[in-house]
């Protein structure tokens, strides 16, 4: 059910210019894919999230994105980047 809401929000992205909202949608999708073991998809959405939060200088969003990104790499046992 949650995924349906995330997907619907993602479908609305082209209709908005609200970068933080877009970044948050990408963070939610990245988190969803991480929690469901689809690490590459998670990283793709997290990269989009990081870009959006960085462009808006949203430190909290950047930190949240980095935490989930770190969890993705940890799950894959990729400790050195």
Secondary structure, DSSP 8 states (H G I E B T S, - for coil): -HHHHHHHHHHHGGG---HHHHHHHHHHHHHHHHHTT-HHHHHHHHHHHHHHHHHTT-HHHHHHHHHHHHHHHHHTT----
